[in-house]
Amino acid sequence: MNDYRFLLSGKWLGFFLLACAAAVVSVYLGGWQMDRNDHLIGENTKITQNYRAEPLTGAGAAEQFTAHDERLTWHPVRLTGRYLPEDQVLVRNRPQDGRVGYEVLVPFRTQDGDVLVLDRGWIPTGEAANGMPDEVPAPPGGQVTVTARLQPGEPAVSRGAPEGQIASVQLEELRDRWDRPIGTAAYGEVFAEDPAPAVVPAPAPEPEIDSGPHLSYSLQWYAFAALFFVAYGYAARQQARNDAWDRQYAAEMERRLSRFYDEDGNYIGEGDEELVVRQMEMADDMPAHLKSLMRPQPRRRRSRPTWEDEEDAMLDALEHQGR
């Protein structure tokens, strides 16, 4: 374990904390994508189970507009009553079949007196430059039986709209606009009217069953969380190997340099010292902490004698005098 003692250094502790933080973020994003996948699975289940189910009728159908059970989204309901065309509004900026148009919303009063919001379908933008529709098909007059699929209301948006239009199917806004009590828990997308008028808006297209990329994205984020620690372990292993190699190399260089220099740094080799130094300096790609071993400094020539030299000279002179 001594080879991995460097893991307790500040730098490597910082790397570990960084890996932990990155893993936490990845796990959070993986969970977020998994939640979106679960939501999509739930929506697909509603479409599969409800889209072609037998319509709800009577009071049970009308109650869904005031207390909507989200599990019944896309479920058909059959209602009998009268349209209130004087309060008709258009929902702007609604794309369908590659074109931009409008959804036609009309309040509908049932035989029991409940007022509900029905979306009769989609109409395209007209040919005029003002962006308005050329014609809005009128709802059938008198008593009519409609079959529609339940949809929850939409959130409010900050965009405005011209007179007679709204930016989203925000049911509370419609209640205030019409100044009458209406069901604000859901609205209905009409796909059949009896009696059927000659011209009707285009019904909403059938929703697609789409699994989406959320599950794969979630698994990728979880894999990233694990890979951060794998990368940390791999980097630590490489550092330990490099440190062991450096120690081995330093020992080898020390053994090699001992052939040319003694412990005091004096050159003891047989060849030219300058040649040895140049050979050492050829290893310019070595790590910085090894270059001092590869490029030993040549011993300086002293122009003046040191006090040790002077002491030796005095001793030699006294020895000669005593003879």
Secondary structure, DSSP 4 states (H G I P E B T S, - for coil): -GGGGGGGSHHHHHHHHHHHHHHHHHHHHHHHHHHHHHHHHHHHHHHHHHTTSPPEEHHHHHHTTTS--GGGTT-EEEEEEEE-GGG-EEEEEEEETTEEEEEEEEEEEETTS-EEEEEEEEEE--SSTT---S--PPPPPSSEEEEEEEEEPPPP-S----TTEESS--HHHHHHHHTS----SEEEEEEEEESPPSS-PBPPPPPP----SHHHHHHHHHHHHHHHHHHHHHHHHHHHHHHHHHHHHHHHHHHHHTTTB-TTS-B--SS-HHHHHHHHHT-TTS-HHHHHHHSPPPPPPPSS--HHHHHHHHHHHHHHHH-
